[in-house]
Amino acid sequence: MGQITQTFANGIMLGSIYSIVAVGLALVFGVMDIPQFAFGAHAMIGAYITWLIADASGSYWIAVVVAVIALGFLGVLTQVAIFDPLRKAPPATMFIAAFGLVMVLQGFASVIWGADARRVTSAASGSFTFFGASITYQRLIIVIVSAALFIAMFVFLKRTRTGISIRAAAESAVGATVVGLRPRAISLLAMSIGSALAGLAGALLAPVSQVTPTMGDSLSIKAFVVIILAGMGSIGGAIVGGLVLGLVEAFGSGYISLDWRDGFAVFVLIAILALRPEGLFGKETKAWR
């Protein structure tokens, strides 16, 4: 029983991180049709900022806030400098631009901080036992913060004027313009939110993982698998898909082979698309339903 609970807890923690990045990807794709492959690298930068600020200030939570704000600004810079000039380009060009941004950010991190792994001290050390499973407080923090974030995103997109504007732009940029919305401003906001979410994922992951220039590669791949499984642009589906993928990886690694951990994502993708080519939530259009 303890092993099953432990594996389940690990899967929920892992899936929460995947879901955070995937929600940002789904939001940006829903509004702009941009495959923002660089959000994994944004998470990496967020992790490094968390390490720097936590080391300087002694406060993990201050570091998290700074990382989220900094990555929000990085998202705006990314949109203005890269994606705005390419807004009429085909999706393949956007993807190449995003991949190039990954290389730039990884190169920047390697030059500034080197290739050595960094460690971030958790906000709460220690662990507790739950149905035979040993769960660290940092992993509990990840799950609680993720759950609060998903609720906040739901309220934001469903109940606020700005969130409703984002949903309107996701449905139709032309229609949004007709009713007085500014698609460019909404695009900047969506990219900023998506990047900030990636920064939050990196900040949450930093205490339970090694901070390296390439730590975001796996996150990018897994997040893309999640939004393809969920249906491109489905934010609610991205949350569910991330948790499902995290659980599949955890149980697959625990009961089959750790060597196949990354391969499980591919197997799940093939299986779902074989049954539902449009994804689990593919019938929904491009906003939270």
Backbone as CSV, one residue per row, in Angstrom:
resi,resn,N_x,N_y,N_z,CA_x,CA_y,CA_z,C_x,C_y,C_z
1,MET,0.826,-1.209,0.000,0.000,0.000,0.000,0.862,1.262,0.000
2,GLY,1.948,1.217,0.822,2.825,2.375,0.920,3.488,2.717,-0.396
3,GLN,3.890,1.679,-1.133,4.554,1.927,-2.413,3.586,2.547,-3.420
4,ILE,2.357,2.064,-3.440,1.363,2.623,-4.366,1.091,4.089,-4.031
5,THR,0.919,4.375,-2.734,0.673,5.759,-2.317,1.850,6.650,-2.667
6,GLN,3.068,6.129,-2.443,4.271,6.900,-2.767,4.338,7.211,-4.255
7,THR,4.062,6.211,-5.059,4.103,6.400,-6.510,3.031,7.381,-6.958
8,PHE,1.847,7.257,-6.375,0.761,8.177,-6.719,1.132,9.616,-6.356
9,ALA,1.698,9.799,-5.168,2.093,11.140,-4.732,3.157,11.725,-5.655
10,ASN,4.127,10.893,-6.036,5.169,11.360,-6.958,4.567,11.758,-8.303
11,GLY,3.593,10.973,-8.762,2.959,11.261,-10.049,2.167,12.554,-10.029
12,ILE,1.464,12.810,-8.930,0.692,14.051,-8.813,1.628,15.256,-8.789
13,MET,2.743,15.144,-8.062,3.708,16.242,-8.016,4.281,16.519,-9.399
14,LEU,4.704,15.457,-10.072,5.280,15.600,-11.406,4.246,16.142,-12.385
15,GLY,3.041,15.601,-12.314,1.978,16.053,-13.200,1.593,17.497,-12.964
16,SER,1.696,17.961,-11.722,1.383,19.362,-11.425,2.339,20.302,-12.150
17,ILE,3.619,19.951,-12.167,4.612,20.759,-12.882,4.321,20.751,-14.378
18,TYR,4.048,19.569,-14.931,3.718,19.478,-16.359,2.497,20.338,-16.684
19,SER,1.510,20.279,-15.803,0.267,21.014,-16.059,0.488,22.519,-16.064
20,ILE,1.327,23.016,-15.159,1.576,24.457,-15.103,2.166,24.948,-16.417
21,VAL,3.201,24.242,-16.910,3.823,24.641,-18.178,2.837,24.466,-19.326
22,ALA,2.085,23.368,-19.303,1.136,23.089,-20.388,0.010,24.116,-20.435
23,VAL,-0.428,24.607,-19.287,-1.465,25.647,-19.267,-0.965,26.897,-19.980
24,GLY,0.288,27.277,-19.731,0.865,28.418,-20.435,0.934,28.196,-21.929
25,LEU,1.336,26.999,-22.321,1.388,26.659,-23.749,0.004,26.709,-24.378
26,ALA,-0.973,26.140,-23.689,-2.338,26.114,-24.222,-2.902,27.524,-24.351
27,LEU,-2.603,28.372,-23.369,-3.087,29.749,-23.408,-2.518,30.493,-24.611
28,VAL,-1.204,30.384,-24.809,-0.554,31.075,-25.929,-1.022,30.513,-27.261
29,PHE,-1.135,29.199,-27.350,-1.587,28.605,-28.610,-3.036,28.984,-28.887
30,GLY,-3.848,29.010,-27.844,-5.247,29.360,-28.032,-5.435,30.761,-28.563
31,VAL,-4.629,31.706,-28.086,-4.769,33.103,-28.492,-4.045,33.396,-29.797
32,MET,-2.837,32.809,-29.969,-1.972,33.226,-31.081,-1.598,32.123,-32.062
33,ASP,-1.979,30.885,-31.776,-1.570,29.756,-32.616,-0.052,29.637,-32.705
34,ILE,0.638,29.984,-31.626,2.100,29.897,-31.592,2.508,28.675,-30.773
35,PRO,3.268,27.750,-31.358,3.798,26.620,-30.592,5.018,27.069,-29.795
36,GLN,4.809,27.570,-28.579,5.894,28.184,-27.809,6.753,27.109,-27.155
37,PHE,7.611,26.515,-27.958,8.464,25.425,-27.505,9.462,25.883,-26.449
38,ALA,9.664,27.191,-26.305,10.709,27.705,-25.414,10.279,27.809,-23.958
39,PHE,9.046,27.470,-23.622,8.613,27.630,-22.238,9.386,26.725,-21.280
40,GLY,9.885,25.607,-21.745,10.741,24.785,-20.896,12.017,25.522,-20.532
41,ALA,12.593,26.228,-21.513,13.784,27.042,-21.254,13.446,28.217,-20.345
42,HIS,12.238,28.767,-20.481,11.802,29.824,-19.569,11.730,29.281,-18.137
43,ALA,11.253,28.057,-17.979,11.219,27.441,-16.651,12.630,27.307,-16.094
44,MET,13.572,26.950,-16.962,14.975,26.845,-16.540,15.502,28.184,-16.042
45,ILE,15.223,29.257,-16.784,15.646,30.585,-16.342,14.979,30.937,-15.012
46,GLY,13.707,30.580,-14.867,13.012,30.809,-13.605,13.671,30.078,-12.444
47,ALA,14.143,28.864,-12.697,14.826,28.094,-11.659,16.141,28.758,-11.262
48,TYR,16.883,29.247,-12.249,18.147,29.930,-11.942,17.909,31.219,-11.164
49,ILE,16.894,31.977,-11.559,16.581,33.209,-10.824,16.192,32.878,-9.382
50,THR,15.438,31.807,-9.207,15.068,31.367,-7.859,16.305,31.049,-7.040
51,TRP,17.239,30.338,-7.652,18.494,30.006,-6.964,19.267,31.264,-6.584
52,LEU,19.389,32.208,-7.506,20.138,33.438,-7.248,19.507,34.255,-6.119
53,ILE,18.206,34.494,-6.215,17.531,35.348,-5.238,17.426,34.659,-3.876
54,ALA,17.155,33.367,-3.871,17.081,32.634,-2.602,18.433,32.646,-1.904
55,ASP,19.509,32.510,-2.681,20.855,32.525,-2.109,21.193,33.909,-1.555
56,ALA,20.744,34.960,-2.258,21.071,36.326,-1.840,20.199,36.810,-0.686
57,SER,18.913,36.442,-0.721,17.971,36.968,0.273,17.719,36.020,1.437
58,GLY,17.972,34.739,1.200,17.674,33.746,2.222,16.215,33.357,2.280
59,SER,15.421,33.862,1.340,13.983,33.565,1.333,13.584,32.905,0.019
60,TYR,13.096,31.691,0.113,12.636,30.985,-1.081,11.426,31.676,-1.690
61,TRP,10.498,32.146,-0.866,9.261,32.728,-1.390,9.504,34.060,-2.088
62,ILE,10.428,34.860,-1.576,10.801,36.080,-2.294,11.372,35.712,-3.656
63,ALA,12.192,34.671,-3.678,12.795,34.220,-4.936,11.734,33.772,-5.932
64,VAL,10.713,33.081,-5.452,9.631,32.623,-6.336,8.908,33.817,-6.953
65,VAL,8.583,34.802,-6.133,7.876,35.992,-6.631,8.719,36.723,-7.666
66,VAL,10.000,36.904,-7.380,10.892,37.589,-8.329,10.987,36.807,-9.634
67,ALA,11.093,35.482,-9.537,11.197,34.653,-10.744,9.946,34.776,-11.606
68,VAL,8.789,34.749,-10.983,7.529,34.851,-11.735,7.427,36.207,-12.429
69,ILE,7.745,37.278,-11.707,7.676,38.619,-12.296,8.686,38.766,-13.431
70,ALA,9.917,38.303,-13.191,10.964,38.415,-14.211,10.598,37.648,-15.475
71,LEU,10.026,36.469,-15.311,9.658,35.679,-16.488,8.455,36.275,-17.194
72,GLY,7.584,36.951,-16.461,6.496,37.669,-17.113,7.033,38.733,-18.054
73,PHE,8.040,39.471,-17.600,8.672,40.474,-18.459,9.413,39.823,-19.620
74,LEU,10.046,38.669,-19.368,10.722,37.961,-20.451,9.722,37.545,-21.518
75,GLY,8.524,37.165,-21.100,7.486,36.813,-22.063,7.111,37.983,-22.950
76,VAL,6.982,39.170,-22.356,6.678,40.372,-23.144,7.803,40.649,-24.128
77,LEU,9.054,40.565,-23.655,10.206,40.794,-24.531,10.233,39.789,-25.675
78,THR,9.938,38.534,-25.364,9.898,37.493,-26.388,8.855,37.800,-27.454
79,GLN,7.684,38.221,-27.002,6.610,38.529,-27.943,6.975,39.713,-28.835
80,VAL,7.496,40.778,-28.233,7.810,41.997,-28.987,8.976,41.780,-29.947
81,ALA,10.013,41.086,-29.476,11.236,40.965,-30.269,11.194,39.837,-31.289
82,ILE,10.414,38.783,-31.017,10.465,37.594,-31.881,9.137,37.314,-32.570
83,PHE,8.089,37.164,-31.797,6.848,36.662,-32.383,5.988,37.733,-33.048
84,ASP,6.029,38.953,-32.549,5.293,40.023,-33.235,5.775,40.225,-34.671
85,PRO,7.097,40.317,-34.894,7.562,40.478,-36.277,7.221,39.295,-37.181
86,LEU,6.959,38.127,-36.575,6.680,36.916,-37.356,5.198,36.542,-37.336
87,ARG,4.330,37.467,-36.918,2.926,37.106,-36.702,2.213,36.633,-37.960
88,LYS,2.711,37.015,-39.130,2.090,36.566,-40.378,2.829,35.375,-40.991
89,ALA,3.844,34.907,-40.306,4.627,33.775,-40.809,3.883,32.468,-40.539
90,PRO,4.205,31.408,-41.283,3.559,30.113,-41.044,3.982,29.522,-39.705
91,PRO,3.196,28.581,-39.164,3.506,27.985,-37.862,4.896,27.366,-37.790
92,ALA,5.366,26.788,-38.908,6.696,26.178,-38.898,7.771,27.211,-38.581
93,THR,7.606,28.414,-39.103,8.565,29.482,-38.830,8.532,29.864,-37.354
94,MET,7.337,29.924,-36.793,7.188,30.217,-35.373,7.886,29.156,-34.526
95,PHE,7.713,27.910,-34.915,8.329,26.811,-34.170,9.843,26.918,-34.226
96,ILE,10.383,27.212,-35.394,11.831,27.360,-35.546,12.338,28.522,-34.695
97,ALA,11.574,29.619,-34.687,11.959,30.771,-33.869,11.981,30.404,-32.387
98,ALA,10.969,29.645,-31.946,10.916,29.221,-30.549,12.081,28.296,-30.217
99,PHE,12.404,27.400,-31.140,13.528,26.488,-30.920,14.834,27.273,-30.849
100,GLY,14.968,28.293,-31.701,16.151,29.147,-31.645,16.261,29.864,-30.314
101,LEU,15.115,30.283,-29.771,15.113,30.935,-28.464,15.591,29.982,-27.377
102,VAL,15.227,28.714,-27.482,15.719,27.707,-26.533,17.241,27.676,-26.546
103,MET,17.822,27.648,-27.747,19.275,27.606,-27.868,19.922,28.850,-27.252
104,VAL,19.305,29.999,-27.492,19.839,31.253,-26.952,19.803,31.242,-25.421
105,LEU,18.676,30.844,-24.850,18.542,30.843,-23.394,19.456,29.813,-22.746
106,GLN,19.588,28.648,-23.363,20.497,27.640,-22.822,21.939,28.113,-22.907
107,GLY,22.298,28.727,-24.028,23.649,29.260,-24.170,23.926,30.354,-23.152
108,PHE,22.946,31.218,-22.942,23.081,32.287,-21.948,23.321,31.701,-20.561
109,ALA,22.510,30.703,-20.183,22.652,30.085,-18.864,24.008,29.403,-18.712
110,SER,24.467,28.740,-19.762,25.755,28.043,-19.709,26.906,29.022,-19.528
111,VAL,26.846,30.149,-20.237,27.916,31.149,-20.154,27.913,31.847,-18.793
112,ILE,26.732,32.216,-18.315,26.634,32.979,-17.065,26.842,32.104,-15.836
113,TRP,26.217,30.935,-15.803,26.237,30.116,-14.599,27.011,28.809,-14.744
114,GLY,27.442,28.480,-15.939,28.186,27.251,-16.133,27.292,26.023,-16.196
115,ALA,27.924,24.877,-16.397,27.165,23.637,-16.563,26.939,22.893,-15.249
116,ASP,27.594,23.327,-14.171,27.444,22.641,-12.888,26.019,22.784,-12.357
117,ALA,25.515,21.710,-11.776,24.163,21.729,-11.216,24.109,22.588,-9.958
118,ARG,23.028,23.344,-9.817,22.815,24.184,-8.640,21.686,23.602,-7.799
119,ARG,21.709,23.922,-6.527,20.680,23.437,-5.606,19.971,24.610,-4.945
120,VAL,18.682,24.481,-4.773,17.885,25.491,-4.087,17.319,24.874,-2.811
121,THR,17.492,25.572,-1.698,16.965,25.085,-0.425,15.451,25.257,-0.383
122,SER,14.769,24.221,0.035,13.305,24.250,0.078,12.800,25.241,1.118
123,ALA,11.593,25.726,0.889,10.967,26.630,1.856,10.633,25.905,3.150
124,ALA,10.425,24.612,3.053,10.074,23.815,4.231,10.794,22.480,4.135
125,SER,11.786,22.285,4.977,12.522,21.028,4.957,11.739,19.956,5.700
126,GLY,12.151,18.723,5.482,11.517,17.625,6.178,10.406,16.979,5.370
127,SER,9.782,15.986,5.974,8.728,15.236,5.289,7.729,14.709,6.312
128,PHE,6.651,14.156,5.810,5.654,13.530,6.667,5.208,12.231,6.009
129,THR,4.577,11.375,6.794,4.124,10.082,6.287,2.615,10.115,6.072
130,PHE,2.202,9.632,4.895,0.779,9.611,4.549,0.456,8.264,3.925
131,PHE,-0.304,7.436,4.633,-0.643,6.091,4.174,0.601,5.322,3.732
132,GLY,1.646,5.428,4.528,2.870,4.689,4.257,3.826,5.359,3.296
133,ALA,3.439,6.481,2.721,4.301,7.197,1.772,4.997,8.353,2.477
134,SER,6.281,8.524,2.196,7.041,9.646,2.729,6.980,10.792,1.722
135,ILE,6.364,11.892,2.121,6.152,13.022,1.220,6.858,14.245,1.786
136,THR,7.765,14.813,1.016,8.457,16.013,1.478,7.506,17.207,1.440
137,TYR,7.780,18.161,2.303,6.922,19.352,2.351,7.017,20.170,1.066
138,GLN,8.176,20.135,0.413,8.302,20.869,-0.848,7.383,20.280,-1.912
139,ARG,7.275,18.965,-1.952,6.367,18.335,-2.919,4.907,18.677,-2.593
140,LEU,4.602,18.756,-1.311,3.253,19.174,-0.918,3.006,20.619,-1.346
141,ILE,4.022,21.465,-1.202,3.913,22.864,-1.632,3.615,22.937,-3.120
142,ILE,4.304,22.107,-3.901,4.089,22.099,-5.351,2.632,21.796,-5.682
143,VAL,2.074,20.784,-5.034,0.689,20.385,-5.314,-0.291,21.466,-4.871
144,ILE,-0.075,22.033,-3.679,-0.995,23.056,-3.166,-0.948,24.316,-4.028
145,VAL,0.254,24.775,-4.360,0.388,25.977,-5.193,-0.226,25.741,-6.570
146,SER,-0.004,24.554,-7.122,-0.569,24.229,-8.436,-2.092,24.247,-8.393
147,ALA,-2.670,23.625,-7.370,-4.131,23.596,-7.248,-4.692,25.011,-7.111
148,ALA,-4.040,25.834,-6.288,-4.490,27.220,-6.124,-4.380,27.985,-7.433
149,LEU,-3.304,27.732,-8.172,-3.109,28.399,-9.463,-4.207,28.026,-10.444
150,PHE,-4.543,26.746,-10.519,-5.561,26.300,-11.478,-6.931,26.903,-11.143
151,ILE,-7.240,26.992,-9.861,-8.500,27.629,-9.460,-8.483,29.110,-9.838
152,ALA,-7.347,29.763,-9.582,-7.222,31.182,-9.914,-7.346,31.414,-11.413
153,MET,-6.757,30.521,-12.215,-6.857,30.651,-13.670,-8.300,30.491,-14.129
154,PHE,-9.006,29.562,-13.521,-10.416,29.356,-13.874,-11.227,30.618,-13.589
155,VAL,-11.033,31.172,-12.396,-11.766,32.389,-12.025,-11.376,33.543,-12.941
156,PHE,-10.083,33.674,-13.219,-9.594,34.761,-14.070,-10.207,34.702,-15.463
157,LEU,-10.196,33.522,-16.063,-10.680,33.398,-17.436,-12.202,33.419,-17.536
158,LYS,-12.869,33.016,-16.466,-14.332,32.926,-16.504,-15.046,34.144,-15.931
159,ARG,-14.394,34.819,-14.977,-15.115,35.821,-14.199,-14.575,37.247,-14.348
160,THR,-13.408,37.440,-14.932,-12.866,38.791,-15.057,-12.984,39.290,-16.492
161,ARG,-13.041,40.603,-16.645,-13.175,41.182,-17.978,-11.953,40.853,-18.837
162,THR,-10.765,40.926,-18.221,-9.549,40.620,-18.979,-9.540,39.169,-19.429
163,GLY,-9.921,38.270,-18.521,-9.963,36.857,-18.877,-10.957,36.565,-19.978
164,ILE,-12.112,37.201,-19.908,-13.125,37.022,-20.956,-12.614,37.566,-22.287
165,SER,-11.843,38.657,-22.235,-11.247,39.209,-23.455,-10.267,38.221,-24.076
166,ILE,-9.481,37.556,-23.227,-8.545,36.547,-23.729,-9.308,35.414,-24.401
167,ARG,-10.394,34.969,-23.789,-11.199,33.901,-24.383,-11.811,34.344,-25.702
168,ALA,-12.237,35.604,-25.766,-12.815,36.125,-27.010,-11.771,36.156,-28.118
169,ALA,-10.560,36.578,-27.782,-9.488,36.606,-28.778,-9.118,35.202,-29.220
170,ALA,-9.214,34.242,-28.298,-8.926,32.855,-28.656,-9.951,32.315,-29.642
171,GLU,-11.193,32.742,-29.484,-12.242,32.291,-30.392,-12.068,32.894,-31.779
172,SER,-11.789,34.207,-31.838,-11.660,34.886,-33.130,-10.981,36.232,-32.941
173,ALA,-9.776,36.369,-33.499,-9.063,37.642,-33.404,-9.822,38.741,-34.134
174,VAL,-10.421,38.388,-35.282,-11.184,39.374,-36.058,-12.416,39.819,-35.277
175,GLY,-13.120,38.845,-34.717,-14.302,39.176,-33.935,-13.963,40.020,-32.717
176,ALA,-12.814,39.714,-32.084,-12.391,40.497,-30.928,-12.126,41.943,-31.313
177,THR,-11.539,42.143,-32.491,-11.271,43.499,-32.976,-12.569,44.249,-33.236
178,VAL,-13.543,43.556,-33.804,-14.828,44.180,-34.133,-15.514,44.721,-32.882
179,VAL,-15.400,43.993,-31.777,-16.078,44.427,-30.551,-15.201,45.339,-29.694
180,GLY,-14.077,45.785,-30.249,-13.271,46.789,-29.569,-12.089,46.284,-28.782
181,LEU,-11.801,44.992,-28.833,-10.640,44.458,-28.135,-9.388,44.646,-28.986
182,ARG,-8.243,44.674,-28.330,-6.979,44.853,-29.036,-6.204,43.534,-29.018
183,PRO,-6.242,42.790,-30.111,-5.588,41.486,-30.141,-4.106,41.533,-29.783
184,ARG,-3.390,42.591,-30.205,-1.961,42.653,-29.903,-1.729,42.754,-28.398
185,ALA,-2.514,43.582,-27.721,-2.375,43.709,-26.272,-2.715,42.397,-25.577
186,ILE,-3.736,41.721,-26.076,-4.120,40.440,-25.493,-3.038,39.397,-25.740
187,SER,-2.414,39.441,-26.918,-1.322,38.521,-27.223,-0.144,38.738,-26.281
188,LEU,0.200,40.001,-26.034,1.276,40.315,-25.093,0.948,39.783,-23.702
189,LEU,-0.295,39.968,-23.284,-0.708,39.495,-21.964,-0.652,37.976,-21.883
190,ALA,-1.139,37.307,-22.921,-1.127,35.841,-22.928,0.293,35.304,-22.869
191,MET,1.200,35.892,-23.653,2.587,35.437,-23.647,3.241,35.718,-22.302
192,SER,2.924,36.862,-21.709,3.476,37.194,-20.403,2.994,36.215,-19.335
193,ILE,1.696,35.900,-19.350,1.152,34.947,-18.381,1.764,33.566,-18.590
194,GLY,1.846,33.131,-19.850,2.422,31.824,-20.136,3.859,31.718,-19.669
195,SER,4.644,32.763,-19.918,6.038,32.765,-19.494,6.154,32.806,-17.975
196,ALA,5.291,33.591,-17.322,5.299,33.652,-15.860,4.953,32.292,-15.256
197,LEU,4.010,31.579,-15.872,3.670,30.233,-15.399,4.862,29.295,-15.535
198,ALA,5.586,29.406,-16.645,6.790,28.593,-16.820,7.813,28.930,-15.741
199,GLY,7.962,30.232,-15.441,8.873,30.634,-14.374,8.466,30.063,-13.033
200,LEU,7.156,30.037,-12.760,6.659,29.447,-11.518,6.972,27.960,-11.467
201,ALA,6.780,27.264,-12.585,7.095,25.832,-12.634,8.567,25.597,-12.316
202,GLY,9.449,26.410,-12.903,10.875,26.277,-12.628,11.205,26.562,-11.178
203,ALA,10.560,27.588,-10.604,10.805,27.943,-9.208,10.344,26.839,-8.261
204,LEU,9.211,26.222,-8.559,8.704,25.132,-7.724,9.546,23.874,-7.866
205,LEU,10.044,23.641,-9.067,10.812,22.424,-9.334,12.236,22.511,-8.801
206,ALA,12.785,23.723,-8.696,14.196,23.896,-8.341,14.614,23.183,-7.048
207,PRO,13.818,23.221,-5.966,14.259,22.549,-4.739,14.225,21.024,-4.801
208,VAL,13.526,20.445,-5.760,13.437,18.982,-5.838,14.168,18.440,-7.061
209,SER,14.903,19.296,-7.740,15.609,18.879,-8.942,16.929,19.630,-9.021
210,GLN,17.799,19.200,-9.904,19.032,19.923,-10.156,18.764,21.042,-11.155
211,VAL,19.290,22.218,-10.871,19.130,23.363,-11.763,20.303,23.379,-12.736
212,THR,20.028,23.084,-14.003,21.045,23.040,-15.050,20.510,23.737,-16.300
213,PRO,21.399,24.107,-17.237,20.931,24.777,-18.459,19.983,23.943,-19.311
214,THR,20.028,22.624,-19.168,19.189,21.763,-20.009,17.979,21.193,-19.263
215,MET,17.724,21.655,-18.056,16.634,21.063,-17.268,15.263,21.292,-17.896
216,GLY,15.143,22.289,-18.760,13.854,22.585,-19.360,13.508,21.758,-20.582
217,ASP,14.494,21.023,-21.123,14.234,20.264,-22.353,13.103,19.260,-22.168
218,SER,13.192,18.488,-21.108,12.165,17.476,-20.850,10.813,18.126,-20.579
219,LEU,10.820,19.263,-19.876,9.564,19.962,-19.591,8.870,20.403,-20.870
220,SER,9.651,20.931,-21.813,9.065,21.378,-23.084,8.395,20.224,-23.808
221,ILE,9.105,19.101,-23.882,8.580,17.941,-24.601,7.315,17.418,-23.924
222,LYS,7.377,17.275,-22.593,6.229,16.727,-21.871,5.025,17.665,-21.968
223,ALA,5.267,18.971,-21.874,4.162,19.925,-21.963,3.507,19.885,-23.336
224,PHE,4.324,19.706,-24.388,3.749,19.595,-25.722,2.943,18.313,-25.872
225,VAL,3.450,17.235,-25.304,2.686,15.990,-25.324,1.341,16.203,-24.630
226,VAL,1.365,16.901,-23.515,0.137,17.145,-22.752,-0.888,17.917,-23.570
227,ILE,-0.480,19.029,-24.219,-1.484,19.828,-24.932,-1.953,19.144,-26.211
228,ILE,-1.125,18.265,-26.772,-1.587,17.481,-27.922,-2.609,16.446,-27.451
229,LEU,-2.315,15.813,-26.313,-3.263,14.853,-25.747,-4.586,15.527,-25.404
230,ALA,-4.492,16.718,-24.826,-5.689,17.403,-24.349,-6.499,18.002,-25.481
231,GLY,-5.832,18.334,-26.580,-6.464,19.107,-27.639,-5.855,20.491,-27.609
232,MET,-5.237,20.908,-28.690,-4.486,22.156,-28.722,-5.358,23.332,-28.288
233,GLY,-4.895,24.080,-27.297,-5.614,25.261,-26.843,-6.579,25.024,-25.700
234,SER,-6.744,23.778,-25.251,-7.670,23.485,-24.154,-6.939,23.596,-22.822
235,ILE,-7.238,24.641,-22.062,-6.544,24.863,-20.800,-6.987,23.849,-19.744
236,GLY,-8.283,23.618,-19.637,-8.760,22.601,-18.711,-8.188,21.234,-19.038
237,GLY,-8.131,20.925,-20.327,-7.547,19.659,-20.756,-6.075,19.570,-20.436
238,ALA,-5.361,20.708,-20.487,-3.933,20.717,-20.174,-3.689,20.334,-18.717
239,ILE,-4.566,20.773,-17.835,-4.430,20.421,-16.421,-4.630,18.921,-16.228
240,VAL,-5.712,18.409,-16.786,-6.000,16.975,-16.665,-4.909,16.152,-17.338
241,GLY,-4.517,16.555,-18.536,-3.497,15.818,-19.275,-2.171,15.784,-18.557
242,GLY,-1.780,16.898,-17.933,-0.526,16.928,-17.191,-0.531,15.966,-16.023
243,LEU,-1.634,15.935,-15.290,-1.737,15.020,-14.155,-1.732,13.568,-14.614
244,VAL,-2.441,13.286,-15.705,-2.466,11.918,-16.243,-1.067,11.488,-16.656
245,LEU,-0.355,12.356,-17.363,0.990,12.005,-17.813,1.926,11.805,-16.628
246,GLY,1.812,12.649,-15.612,2.644,12.486,-14.430,2.412,11.150,-13.745
247,LEU,1.150,10.749,-13.632,0.829,9.465,-13.009,1.312,8.297,-13.852
248,VAL,1.140,8.389,-15.167,1.610,7.320,-16.058,3.119,7.160,-15.929
249,GLU,3.837,8.263,-15.916,5.293,8.194,-15.790,5.703,7.613,-14.443
250,ALA,5.045,8.052,-13.379,5.414,7.582,-12.047,5.170,6.086,-11.894
251,PHE,3.990,5.616,-12.296,3.690,4.192,-12.157,4.497,3.360,-13.146
252,GLY,4.703,3.882,-14.346,5.523,3.160,-15.314,6.953,3.023,-14.849
253,SER,7.512,4.112,-14.307,8.887,4.074,-13.817,9.010,3.180,-12.592
254,GLY,7.991,3.213,-11.736,8.053,2.451,-10.500,7.812,0.966,-10.663
255,TYR,6.989,0.588,-11.647,6.597,-0.810,-11.766,7.088,-1.487,-13.044
256,ILE,7.592,-0.706,-13.975,8.116,-1.315,-15.206,9.613,-1.080,-15.293
257,SER,10.010,0.149,-15.621,11.440,0.451,-15.695,11.650,1.956,-15.702
258,LEU,12.587,2.418,-14.877,12.922,3.842,-14.848,13.531,4.289,-16.174
259,ASP,14.189,3.363,-16.878,14.819,3.700,-18.156,13.798,4.130,-19.203
260,TRP,12.551,3.720,-19.018,11.506,4.024,-19.999,10.691,5.253,-19.617
261,ARG,11.145,5.993,-18.620,10.342,7.101,-18.092,9.914,8.081,-19.184
262,ASP,10.853,8.557,-19.986,10.503,9.511,-21.039,9.722,8.851,-22.170
263,GLY,9.929,7.548,-22.354,9.221,6.842,-23.413,7.739,6.682,-23.142
264,PHE,7.355,6.691,-21.861,5.936,6.530,-21.532,5.096,7.662,-22.113
265,ALA,5.664,8.858,-22.167,4.934,9.996,-22.736,4.591,9.736,-24.194
266,VAL,5.536,9.151,-24.926,5.308,8.846,-26.338,4.244,7.768,-26.484
267,PHE,4.313,6.749,-25.624,3.328,5.667,-25.684,1.916,6.194,-25.414
268,VAL,1.792,7.047,-24.411,0.482,7.628,-24.094,-0.018,8.465,-25.262
269,LEU,0.878,9.255,-25.853,0.503,10.103,-26.989,-0.026,9.263,-28.145
270,ILE,0.690,8.205,-28.494,0.278,7.348,-29.607,-1.066,6.683,-29.306
271,ALA,-1.216,6.196,-28.073,-2.450,5.497,-27.704,-3.661,6.425,-27.761
272,ILE,-3.521,7.625,-27.216,-4.653,8.560,-27.200,-5.000,9.018,-28.604
273,LEU,-3.986,9.367,-29.385,-4.249,9.868,-30.735,-4.807,8.778,-31.645
274,ALA,-4.468,7.517,-31.354,-5.039,6.426,-32.138,-6.540,6.304,-31.882
275,LEU,-6.946,6.594,-30.652,-8.363,6.498,-30.289,-9.115,7.795,-30.557
276,ARG,-8.450,8.931,-30.291,-9.072,10.249,-30.478,-8.054,11.188,-31.112
277,PRO,-7.986,11.229,-32.435,-6.987,12.073,-33.112,-7.077,13.546,-32.737
278,GLU,-8.255,14.001,-32.314,-8.419,15.410,-31.940,-7.990,15.680,-30.504
279,GLY,-7.553,14.632,-29.775,-7.173,14.800,-28.381,-8.353,14.553,-27.453
280,LEU,-8.071,14.423,-26.169,-9.117,14.096,-25.206,-10.195,15.165,-25.127
281,PHE,-9.788,16.430,-25.303,-10.744,17.537,-25.215,-10.803,18.288,-26.535
282,GLY,-10.537,17.577,-27.621,-10.390,18.213,-28.924,-11.640,18.845,-29.482
283,LYS,-12.810,18.460,-29.015,-14.039,19.050,-29.547,-14.277,20.452,-29.017
284,GLU,-13.553,20.783,-27.946,-13.681,22.122,-27.420,-12.863,23.073,-28.265
285,THR,-13.283,24.309,-28.326,-12.522,25.301,-29.046,-11.472,25.885,-28.128
286,LYS,-10.884,27.012,-28.514,-9.623,27.416,-27.943,-9.679,28.194,-26.627
287,ALA,-10.475,27.847,-25.725,-10.438,28.536,-24.445,-10.897,27.588,-23.359
288,TRP,-10.779,28.048,-22.139,-11.238,27.210,-21.033,-12.746,27.055,-21.119
289,ARG,-13.203,25.815,-21.002,-14.652,25.592,-21.032,-15.115,25.238,-19.624
